[in-house]
Amino acid sequence: MIIIKGLHISSLFLKIFIMGINVNTVYTTVLSILNKEQRGYLTPDEFNKLATQVQLDIFENYFEDYNQFLRGPKTDVEFASRMDHVYEEIQNFTTSAIASAKATTGGITTYTQPIKDVSNNISAVHRMGIINYQVANGSPEVALMNKREYTQQMLSPLTQPSLDFPIGIYENNKITVYPASPYTPAEADVMFNYIRKPNDVRWGYTVGSLGQYIYDSRDYDSTAIALSSLTSSSNFGSATASAGTYNLSQGSGNTNFQYAGNSGNTGTGATIRVVVVGNNPVNLSSTTTSITVTASGSGYGVGDVLTIPTTAIAGLSAPIQITLTASNLMGATGQGSSQFEIDETAQTSVILGVLKYTGIILNDTTVMQAANGLQAMDDQNAKK
């Protein structure tokens, strides 16, 4: 047990969940410590912001630690090399992608760094690595330089760029490559290899009948439809139908609802429940009819239209159209979770880091001092 100015935190309590960093484990652990000491409450939104910052802090320390270990002696003992461990952590965030855009002026093309990786995942560039020019055989590395260095190099006929030895000026997240491609310029001309930024941490939730937050373990997807009501986005017109409960899936069958994507959206996988109450035939309205999402699916966007045909609901006199708005998507709610991406061995540091920032939010110096003390002790032990 460690006691710092009245705040009691068991070291064992912080280390028992070391099997893997789960966002729910971290949040509930932090809340347990705060509640035990009656230090206040941390909302999900506050936690998500703090957890994201803590993950970035630890991620940045990987580079500082790696630089430090490079200057020191390297151990050959298996599993004991801290340098190898940190290198492996950094490698988890390495990826590659082609340019996200291009612009050609005077035969010279400028390529914008990627915003998605080769797997089409959103991937912000954190630190740039090498850039390969794929229009040449062997995809040679582009030699990066500033404008002054480029001007000096172009003065000599012996140092002119070629397809086998391209050069590039990288600035403002864009690279201009020389010489010009002999082919029609395309985003795939260059391949960026880089270290991406960790994704934001998100403790997702749904709201229970008592207004309580219930952990939502589903993966966060901004293109998923939220598990909520679609009634306000529905156009019933003057349609009538028979009372009942109807569970509908997306598809082309008579008992399914149809989907029309807007702006290239390709939503799939959602299911909905329609409940009609009243005496038959029921005049459909927001008071007699509720439409709720029972499965979120993925790939949806604002302006997409879900159409319930007359064959899907008993006695339905006219189709029902549902036009999705921003509020219907998961991104507008607290639903869906994003886990920590750093290694599970950093869980203690994550919890202590969140507690430290929580002390700032709650204006509680005791929490800050306790977390800082434990963090310093943990860091010292890790680097002995």
Contacts in CASP RR format, 6 or more apart in sequence:
PFRMAT RR
TARGET T0000
AUTHOR 0000-0000-0000
METHOD contacts of the structure
MODEL  1
MIIIKGLHISSLFLKIFIMGINVNTVYTTVLSILNKEQRGYLTPDEFNKL
ATQVQLDIFENYFEDYNQFLRGPKTDVEFASRMDHVYEEIQNFTTSAIAS
AKATTGGITTYTQPIKDVSNNISAVHRMGIINYQVANGSPEVALMNKREY
TQQMLSPLTQPSLDFPIGIYENNKITVYPASPYTPAEADVMFNYIRKPND
VRWGYTVGSLGQYIYDSRDYDSTAIALSSLTSSSNFGSATASAGTYNLSQ
GSGNTNFQYAGNSGNTGTGATIRVVVVGNNPVNLSSTTTSITVTASGSGY
GVGDVLTIPTTAIAGLSAPIQITLTASNLMGATGQGSSQFEIDETAQTSV
ILGVLKYTGIILNDTTVMQAANGLQAMDDQNAKK
1 8 0 8 1.000
1 9 0 8 1.000
1 10 0 8 1.000
1 11 0 8 1.000
2 8 0 8 1.000
2 9 0 8 1.000
2 10 0 8 1.000
2 11 0 8 1.000
2 370 0 8 1.000
2 374 0 8 1.000
4 366 0 8 1.000
4 369 0 8 1.000
4 370 0 8 1.000
4 373 0 8 1.000
4 374 0 8 1.000
5 366 0 8 1.000
5 369 0 8 1.000
5 370 0 8 1.000
6 366 0 8 1.000
7 37 0 8 1.000
7 39 0 8 1.000
7 366 0 8 1.000
7 367 0 8 1.000
7 369 0 8 1.000
7 370 0 8 1.000
8 36 0 8 1.000
8 37 0 8 1.000
9 33 0 8 1.000
9 370 0 8 1.000
9 374 0 8 1.000
11 374 0 8 1.000
13 29 0 8 1.000
13 33 0 8 1.000
14 29 0 8 1.000
14 348 0 8 1.000
14 351 0 8 1.000
14 352 0 8 1.000
14 374 0 8 1.000
15 347 0 8 1.000
15 348 0 8 1.000
17 25 0 8 1.000
17 29 0 8 1.000
17 347 0 8 1.000
18 344 0 8 1.000
18 345 0 8 1.000
18 347 0 8 1.000
18 348 0 8 1.000
19 344 0 8 1.000
20 344 0 8 1.000
20 347 0 8 1.000
21 339 0 8 1.000
21 340 0 8 1.000
21 342 0 8 1.000
21 343 0 8 1.000
21 344 0 8 1.000
21 346 0 8 1.000
21 347 0 8 1.000
21 350 0 8 1.000
22 339 0 8 1.000
22 340 0 8 1.000
23 51 0 8 1.000
23 201 0 8 1.000
23 202 0 8 1.000
23 203 0 8 1.000
23 204 0 8 1.000
23 337 0 8 1.000
23 338 0 8 1.000
23 339 0 8 1.000
23 340 0 8 1.000
24 203 0 8 1.000
24 215 0 8 1.000
24 217 0 8 1.000
24 337 0 8 1.000
25 347 0 8 1.000
26 51 0 8 1.000
26 340 0 8 1.000
26 347 0 8 1.000
26 350 0 8 1.000
26 351 0 8 1.000
26 354 0 8 1.000
27 42 0 8 1.000
27 44 0 8 1.000
27 47 0 8 1.000
27 51 0 8 1.000
27 203 0 8 1.000
29 351 0 8 1.000
30 42 0 8 1.000
30 47 0 8 1.000
30 351 0 8 1.000
30 354 0 8 1.000
30 355 0 8 1.000
30 358 0 8 1.000
31 41 0 8 1.000
31 42 0 8 1.000
33 39 0 8 1.000
33 355 0 8 1.000
34 40 0 8 1.000
34 41 0 8 1.000
34 42 0 8 1.000
34 355 0 8 1.000
34 358 0 8 1.000
34 367 0 8 1.000
35 41 0 8 1.000
37 367 0 8 1.000
39 358 0 8 1.000
39 359 0 8 1.000
39 362 0 8 1.000
39 364 0 8 1.000
39 366 0 8 1.000
39 367 0 8 1.000
40 362 0 8 1.000
40 364 0 8 1.000
42 50 0 8 1.000
42 358 0 8 1.000
42 361 0 8 1.000
44 203 0 8 1.000
44 204 0 8 1.000
44 205 0 8 1.000
44 213 0 8 1.000
44 334 0 8 1.000
46 358 0 8 1.000
46 361 0 8 1.000
47 203 0 8 1.000
47 354 0 8 1.000
48 200 0 8 1.000
48 201 0 8 1.000
48 202 0 8 1.000
48 203 0 8 1.000
50 353 0 8 1.000
50 354 0 8 1.000
50 357 0 8 1.000
50 358 0 8 1.000
50 361 0 8 1.000
51 201 0 8 1.000
51 203 0 8 1.000
51 340 0 8 1.000
51 350 0 8 1.000
51 354 0 8 1.000
52 200 0 8 1.000
52 201 0 8 1.000
53 357 0 8 1.000
54 349 0 8 1.000
54 350 0 8 1.000
54 353 0 8 1.000
54 354 0 8 1.000
54 357 0 8 1.000
55 198 0 8 1.000
55 201 0 8 1.000
55 340 0 8 1.000
55 341 0 8 1.000
55 342 0 8 1.000
55 350 0 8 1.000
56 197 0 8 1.000
56 198 0 8 1.000
57 353 0 8 1.000
58 342 0 8 1.000
58 346 0 8 1.000
58 349 0 8 1.000
58 350 0 8 1.000
59 93 0 8 1.000
59 197 0 8 1.000
59 198 0 8 1.000
59 342 0 8 1.000
62 86 0 8 1.000
62 89 0 8 1.000
62 90 0 8 1.000
63 90 0 8 1.000
63 127 0 8 1.000
65 82 0 8 1.000
65 86 0 8 1.000
66 83 0 8 1.000
66 86 0 8 1.000
66 87 0 8 1.000
66 90 0 8 1.000
69 82 0 8 1.000
69 83 0 8 1.000
69 86 0 8 1.000
70 83 0 8 1.000
74 81 0 8 1.000
74 83 0 8 1.000
75 81 0 8 1.000
75 82 0 8 1.000
82 383 0 8 1.000
89 342 0 8 1.000
89 343 0 8 1.000
90 195 0 8 1.000
92 341 0 8 1.000
92 343 0 8 1.000
93 126 0 8 1.000
93 195 0 8 1.000
93 196 0 8 1.000
93 197 0 8 1.000
93 198 0 8 1.000
93 341 0 8 1.000
94 193 0 8 1.000
94 194 0 8 1.000
94 195 0 8 1.000
94 196 0 8 1.000
95 117 0 8 1.000
95 118 0 8 1.000
95 123 0 8 1.000
95 193 0 8 1.000
95 194 0 8 1.000
95 195 0 8 1.000
95 196 0 8 1.000
96 117 0 8 1.000
96 118 0 8 1.000
96 191 0 8 1.000
96 192 0 8 1.000
96 193 0 8 1.000
96 194 0 8 1.000
97 114 0 8 1.000
97 116 0 8 1.000
97 117 0 8 1.000
97 118 0 8 1.000
97 123 0 8 1.000
97 191 0 8 1.000
97 192 0 8 1.000
97 194 0 8 1.000
98 114 0 8 1.000
98 118 0 8 1.000
98 187 0 8 1.000
98 188 0 8 1.000
98 189 0 8 1.000
98 190 0 8 1.000
98 191 0 8 1.000
98 192 0 8 1.000
99 111 0 8 1.000
99 112 0 8 1.000
99 113 0 8 1.000
99 114 0 8 1.000
99 187 0 8 1.000
99 188 0 8 1.000
99 189 0 8 1.000
99 190 0 8 1.000
99 192 0 8 1.000
100 112 0 8 1.000
100 113 0 8 1.000
100 114 0 8 1.000
100 115 0 8 1.000
100 116 0 8 1.000
100 187 0 8 1.000
101 111 0 8 1.000
101 112 0 8 1.000
101 187 0 8 1.000
102 109 0 8 1.000
102 110 0 8 1.000
102 111 0 8 1.000
102 112 0 8 1.000
102 185 0 8 1.000
102 186 0 8 1.000
102 187 0 8 1.000
102 189 0 8 1.000
103 109 0 8 1.000
103 110 0 8 1.000
104 110 0 8 1.000
104 185 0 8 1.000
107 180 0 8 1.000
108 176 0 8 1.000
108 177 0 8 1.000
108 178 0 8 1.000
108 180 0 8 1.000
109 176 0 8 1.000
109 177 0 8 1.000
109 180 0 8 1.000
109 181 0 8 1.000
109 185 0 8 1.000
109 189 0 8 1.000
110 174 0 8 1.000
110 175 0 8 1.000
110 176 0 8 1.000
111 174 0 8 1.000
111 175 0 8 1.000
111 176 0 8 1.000
111 177 0 8 1.000
111 187 0 8 1.000
111 189 0 8 1.000
111 190 0 8 1.000
112 173 0 8 1.000
112 174 0 8 1.000
113 125 0 8 1.000
113 128 0 8 1.000
113 173 0 8 1.000
113 174 0 8 1.000
113 175 0 8 1.000
113 192 0 8 1.000
113 194 0 8 1.000
114 123 0 8 1.000
114 125 0 8 1.000
114 192 0 8 1.000
114 194 0 8 1.000
115 122 0 8 1.000
115 123 0 8 1.000
115 124 0 8 1.000
116 122 0 8 1.000
116 123 0 8 1.000
117 123 0 8 1.000
117 196 0 8 1.000
122 199 0 8 1.000
123 196 0 8 1.000
123 197 0 8 1.000
124 196 0 8 1.000
124 197 0 8 1.000
125 173 0 8 1.000
125 192 0 8 1.000
125 194 0 8 1.000
125 195 0 8 1.000
125 196 0 8 1.000
125 197 0 8 1.000
126 194 0 8 1.000
126 195 0 8 1.000
126 196 0 8 1.000
126 197 0 8 1.000
127 194 0 8 1.000
127 195 0 8 1.000
128 170 0 8 1.000
128 192 0 8 1.000
128 194 0 8 1.000
129 192 0 8 1.000
129 193 0 8 1.000
129 194 0 8 1.000
129 195 0 8 1.000
130 141 0 8 1.000
130 142 0 8 1.000
130 193 0 8 1.000
131 141 0 8 1.000
131 142 0 8 1.000
131 144 0 8 1.000
131 168 0 8 1.000
131 170 0 8 1.000
131 175 0 8 1.000
131 190 0 8 1.000
131 191 0 8 1.000
131 192 0 8 1.000
131 193 0 8 1.000
132 139 0 8 1.000
132 140 0 8 1.000
132 141 0 8 1.000
132 142 0 8 1.000
132 190 0 8 1.000
132 191 0 8 1.000
132 193 0 8 1.000
133 139 0 8 1.000
133 140 0 8 1.000
133 141 0 8 1.000
133 142 0 8 1.000
133 163 0 8 1.000
133 166 0 8 1.000
133 177 0 8 1.000
133 189 0 8 1.000
133 190 0 8 1.000
134 188 0 8 1.000
134 189 0 8 1.000
134 190 0 8 1.000
134 191 0 8 1.000
135 163 0 8 1.000
135 181 0 8 1.000
135 182 0 8 1.000
135 183 0 8 1.000
135 189 0 8 1.000
136 163 0 8 1.000
136 164 0 8 1.000
136 166 0 8 1.000
137 164 0 8 1.000
139 191 0 8 1.000
140 163 0 8 1.000
140 164 0 8 1.000
140 165 0 8 1.000
140 166 0 8 1.000
142 166 0 8 1.000
142 167 0 8 1.000
142 168 0 8 1.000
142 175 0 8 1.000
142 177 0 8 1.000
142 190 0 8 1.000
143 165 0 8 1.000
143 166 0 8 1.000
143 167 0 8 1.000
143 168 0 8 1.000
144 167 0 8 1.000
144 168 0 8 1.000
144 169 0 8 1.000
144 170 0 8 1.000
144 175 0 8 1.000
145 153 0 8 1.000
145 167 0 8 1.000
145 168 0 8 1.000
145 169 0 8 1.000
146 169 0 8 1.000
146 171 0 8 1.000
147 169 0 8 1.000
150 167 0 8 1.000
150 168 0 8 1.000
150 169 0 8 1.000
150 178 0 8 1.000
153 159 0 8 1.000
153 160 0 8 1.000
153 161 0 8 1.000
153 167 0 8 1.000
154 160 0 8 1.000
160 179 0 8 1.000
161 167 0 8 1.000
161 168 0 8 1.000
161 178 0 8 1.000
161 179 0 8 1.000
162 179 0 8 1.000
163 179 0 8 1.000
163 182 0 8 1.000
166 177 0 8 1.000
166 178 0 8 1.000
166 179 0 8 1.000
167 177 0 8 1.000
167 178 0 8 1.000
168 175 0 8 1.000
168 176 0 8 1.000
168 177 0 8 1.000
168 178 0 8 1.000
169 175 0 8 1.000
169 176 0 8 1.000
175 190 0 8 1.000
177 189 0 8 1.000
177 190 0 8 1.000
181 189 0 8 1.000
183 189 0 8 1.000
198 341 0 8 1.000
198 342 0 8 1.000
199 338 0 8 1.000
199 341 0 8 1.000
200 338 0 8 1.000
201 338 0 8 1.000
201 339 0 8 1.000
201 340 0 8 1.000
202 220 0 8 1.000
202 334 0 8 1.000
202 336 0 8 1.000
202 337 0 8 1.000
202 338 0 8 1.000
203 215 0 8 1.000
203 337 0 8 1.000
204 215 0 8 1.000
204 216 0 8 1.000
204 220 0 8 1.000
204 334 0 8 1.000
204 335 0 8 1.000
204 336 0 8 1.000
204 337 0 8 1.000
205 213 0 8 1.000
205 214 0 8 1.000
205 215 0 8 1.000
205 216 0 8 1.000
205 334 0 8 1.000
205 335 0 8 1.000
205 336 0 8 1.000
206 213 0 8 1.000
206 214 0 8 1.000
206 216 0 8 1.000
206 227 0 8 1.000
206 335 0 8 1.000
207 213 0 8 1.000
207 214 0 8 1.000
208 214 0 8 1.000
215 337 0 8 1.000
216 334 0 8 1.000
216 335 0 8 1.000
216 336 0 8 1.000
216 337 0 8 1.000
217 336 0 8 1.000
217 337 0 8 1.000
218 296 0 8 1.000
218 335 0 8 1.000
218 336 0 8 1.000
218 337 0 8 1.000
219 336 0 8 1.000
219 337 0 8 1.000
219 338 0 8 1.000
220 330 0 8 1.000
220 331 0 8 1.000
220 335 0 8 1.000
220 336 0 8 1.000
220 337 0 8 1.000
220 338 0 8 1.000
221 296 0 8 1.000
221 297 0 8 1.000
221 298 0 8 1.000
221 299 0 8 1.000
221 330 0 8 1.000
221 336 0 8 1.000
222 329 0 8 1.000
222 330 0 8 1.000
222 331 0 8 1.000
223 265 0 8 1.000
223 267 0 8 1.000
223 298 0 8 1.000
223 299 0 8 1.000
223 300 0 8 1.000
223 301 0 8 1.000
223 329 0 8 1.000
223 330 0 8 1.000
224 296 0 8 1.000
224 297 0 8 1.000
224 298 0 8 1.000
224 299 0 8 1.000
224 300 0 8 1.000
224 329 0 8 1.000
224 330 0 8 1.000
225 270 0 8 1.000
225 293 0 8 1.000
225 296 0 8 1.000
225 297 0 8 1.000
225 300 0 8 1.000
225 324 0 8 1.000
225 328 0 8 1.000
225 329 0 8 1.000
225 330 0 8 1.000
226 293 0 8 1.000
226 296 0 8 1.000
226 328 0 8 1.000
226 329 0 8 1.000
226 330 0 8 1.000
226 331 0 8 1.000
226 332 0 8 1.000
226 333 0 8 1.000
226 335 0 8 1.000
227 292 0 8 1.000
227 293 0 8 1.000
227 294 0 8 1.000
227 296 0 8 1.000
227 335 0 8 1.000
228 292 0 8 1.000
228 293 0 8 1.000
228 328 0 8 1.000
228 333 0 8 1.000
229 290 0 8 1.000
229 291 0 8 1.000
229 292 0 8 1.000
229 293 0 8 1.000
230 272 0 8 1.000
230 291 0 8 1.000
230 292 0 8 1.000
230 293 0 8 1.000
230 306 0 8 1.000
230 322 0 8 1.000
230 324 0 8 1.000
230 328 0 8 1.000
231 286 0 8 1.000
231 289 0 8 1.000
231 290 0 8 1.000
231 291 0 8 1.000
231 292 0 8 1.000
232 286 0 8 1.000
233 322 0 8 1.000
233 323 0 8 1.000
233 324 0 8 1.000
233 325 0 8 1.000
233 328 0 8 1.000
234 286 0 8 1.000
234 289 0 8 1.000
234 291 0 8 1.000
234 320 0 8 1.000
234 321 0 8 1.000
234 322 0 8 1.000
235 320 0 8 1.000
235 321 0 8 1.000
235 322 0 8 1.000
235 323 0 8 1.000
236 284 0 8 1.000
236 285 0 8 1.000
236 286 0 8 1.000
236 289 0 8 1.000
236 320 0 8 1.000
237 284 0 8 1.000
237 318 0 8 1.000
238 283 0 8 1.000
238 317 0 8 1.000
238 318 0 8 1.000
239 284 0 8 1.000
239 316 0 8 1.000
239 317 0 8 1.000
239 318 0 8 1.000
239 319 0 8 1.000
239 320 0 8 1.000
240 281 0 8 1.000
240 282 0 8 1.000
240 283 0 8 1.000
240 284 0 8 1.000
240 315 0 8 1.000
240 316 0 8 1.000
240 317 0 8 1.000
241 276 0 8 1.000
241 281 0 8 1.000
241 282 0 8 1.000
241 284 0 8 1.000
241 289 0 8 1.000
241 313 0 8 1.000
241 314 0 8 1.000
241 315 0 8 1.000
241 316 0 8 1.000
241 317 0 8 1.000
242 276 0 8 1.000
242 280 0 8 1.000
242 281 0 8 1.000
242 282 0 8 1.000
242 313 0 8 1.000
242 314 0 8 1.000
242 315 0 8 1.000
242 316 0 8 1.000
243 276 0 8 1.000
243 277 0 8 1.000
243 278 0 8 1.000
243 279 0 8 1.000
243 280 0 8 1.000
243 282 0 8 1.000
244 275 0 8 1.000
244 276 0 8 1.000
244 277 0 8 1.000
244 314 0 8 1.000
245 273 0 8 1.000
245 274 0 8 1.000
245 275 0 8 1.000
245 276 0 8 1.000
246 273 0 8 1.000
246 274 0 8 1.000
246 275 0 8 1.000
246 276 0 8 1.000
246 312 0 8 1.000
246 313 0 8 1.000
246 314 0 8 1.000
247 271 0 8 1.000
247 272 0 8 1.000
247 273 0 8 1.000
247 294 0 8 1.000
248 255 0 8 1.000
248 256 0 8 1.000
248 257 0 8 1.000
248 271 0 8 1.000
248 272 0 8 1.000
248 273 0 8 1.000
248 274 0 8 1.000
248 308 0 8 1.000
248 312 0 8 1.000
249 256 0 8 1.000
249 257 0 8 1.000
249 269 0 8 1.000
249 271 0 8 1.000
250 256 0 8 1.000
250 257 0 8 1.000
250 258 0 8 1.000
250 259 0 8 1.000
250 267 0 8 1.000
250 268 0 8 1.000
250 269 0 8 1.000
250 270 0 8 1.000
250 271 0 8 1.000
250 306 0 8 1.000
251 257 0 8 1.000
251 258 0 8 1.000
251 259 0 8 1.000
252 258 0 8 1.000
253 311 0 8 1.000
254 309 0 8 1.000
254 311 0 8 1.000
254 312 0 8 1.000
255 311 0 8 1.000
255 312 0 8 1.000
256 312 0 8 1.000
257 272 0 8 1.000
257 306 0 8 1.000
257 307 0 8 1.000
257 308 0 8 1.000
257 309 0 8 1.000
257 312 0 8 1.000
258 306 0 8 1.000
258 307 0 8 1.000
258 309 0 8 1.000
259 267 0 8 1.000
259 268 0 8 1.000
259 304 0 8 1.000
259 305 0 8 1.000
259 306 0 8 1.000
259 307 0 8 1.000
260 304 0 8 1.000
260 305 0 8 1.000
260 307 0 8 1.000
261 267 0 8 1.000
261 300 0 8 1.000
261 301 0 8 1.000
261 303 0 8 1.000
261 304 0 8 1.000
261 305 0 8 1.000
262 301 0 8 1.000
262 302 0 8 1.000
262 303 0 8 1.000
262 304 0 8 1.000
262 305 0 8 1.000
263 301 0 8 1.000
263 303 0 8 1.000
265 299 0 8 1.000
265 300 0 8 1.000
265 301 0 8 1.000
265 303 0 8 1.000
265 304 0 8 1.000
266 299 0 8 1.000
267 297 0 8 1.000
267 298 0 8 1.000
267 299 0 8 1.000
267 300 0 8 1.000
267 301 0 8 1.000
267 304 0 8 1.000
268 297 0 8 1.000
268 298 0 8 1.000
268 299 0 8 1.000
269 295 0 8 1.000
269 296 0 8 1.000
269 297 0 8 1.000
269 298 0 8 1.000
270 293 0 8 1.000
270 295 0 8 1.000
270 296 0 8 1.000
270 297 0 8 1.000
270 300 0 8 1.000
270 306 0 8 1.000
271 293 0 8 1.000
271 294 0 8 1.000
271 295 0 8 1.000
272 291 0 8 1.000
272 292 0 8 1.000
272 293 0 8 1.000
272 294 0 8 1.000
272 306 0 8 1.000
273 291 0 8 1.000
273 292 0 8 1.000
273 294 0 8 1.000
274 289 0 8 1.000
274 290 0 8 1.000
274 291 0 8 1.000
274 308 0 8 1.000
274 313 0 8 1.000
274 320 0 8 1.000
275 289 0 8 1.000
275 290 0 8 1.000
275 291 0 8 1.000
275 292 0 8 1.000
276 282 0 8 1.000
276 284 0 8 1.000
276 288 0 8 1.000
276 289 0 8 1.000
276 313 0 8 1.000
277 288 0 8 1.000
277 289 0 8 1.000
278 288 0 8 1.000
281 315 0 8 1.000
281 317 0 8 1.000
282 288 0 8 1.000
282 289 0 8 1.000
284 320 0 8 1.000
291 320 0 8 1.000
291 322 0 8 1.000
296 330 0 8 1.000
296 335 0 8 1.000
300 324 0 8 1.000
300 329 0 8 1.000
301 324 0 8 1.000
301 329 0 8 1.000
302 324 0 8 1.000
302 325 0 8 1.000
302 326 0 8 1.000
302 329 0 8 1.000
303 323 0 8 1.000
303 324 0 8 1.000
303 325 0 8 1.000
304 323 0 8 1.000
304 324 0 8 1.000
305 321 0 8 1.000
305 322 0 8 1.000
305 323 0 8 1.000
305 324 0 8 1.000
306 321 0 8 1.000
306 322 0 8 1.000
306 324 0 8 1.000
307 319 0 8 1.000
307 320 0 8 1.000
307 321 0 8 1.000
307 322 0 8 1.000
308 316 0 8 1.000
308 319 0 8 1.000
308 320 0 8 1.000
308 321 0 8 1.000
308 322 0 8 1.000
309 316 0 8 1.000
309 319 0 8 1.000
310 316 0 8 1.000
310 317 0 8 1.000
310 318 0 8 1.000
310 319 0 8 1.000
313 320 0 8 1.000
326 332 0 8 1.000
330 336 0 8 1.000
340 350 0 8 1.000
342 350 0 8 1.000
348 378 0 8 1.000
349 375 0 8 1.000
349 378 0 8 1.000
349 379 0 8 1.000
352 371 0 8 1.000
352 374 0 8 1.000
352 375 0 8 1.000
352 378 0 8 1.000
353 371 0 8 1.000
353 375 0 8 1.000
355 367 0 8 1.000
355 370 0 8 1.000
355 371 0 8 1.000
356 367 0 8 1.000
356 368 0 8 1.000
356 371 0 8 1.000
356 372 0 8 1.000
356 375 0 8 1.000
358 364 0 8 1.000
358 367 0 8 1.000
358 371 0 8 1.000
359 365 0 8 1.000
359 367 0 8 1.000
359 368 0 8 1.000
359 371 0 8 1.000
360 368 0 8 1.000
END
